[in-house]
Amino acid sequence: MEHVEAVAIGGGQPGLATAHALVRAGLKPVVLEASDRAAGSWPHYYDSLALFSPARFSALPGMPFGGDRDRYPHWDEVVAHLTASADRL
């Protein structure tokens, strides 16, 4: 059995934010995701979906959304943001 320092459950916003905090604390977390890619449930939502809060309040730690911080990111932007965050971690 392999030993891991920390585990974050899920590749959506909460799991990736947790993994980011663990990396900042000097740990090497493993992120467990049920689907075949990061971004949690977002890839399965309607493509017309947008966040209900502005980009400035919706970005993951250490990775702000690009562009206008007062806009409400759409589905495809959120999926790209989560995927890029997972790749960076």
Summary of the structure (lengths in Angstrom):
residues: 89
radius of gyration: 13.6
end to end distance: 23.4
largest distance: 46.9
contacts: 236
relative contact order: 0.21
helix: 37%
strand: 13%
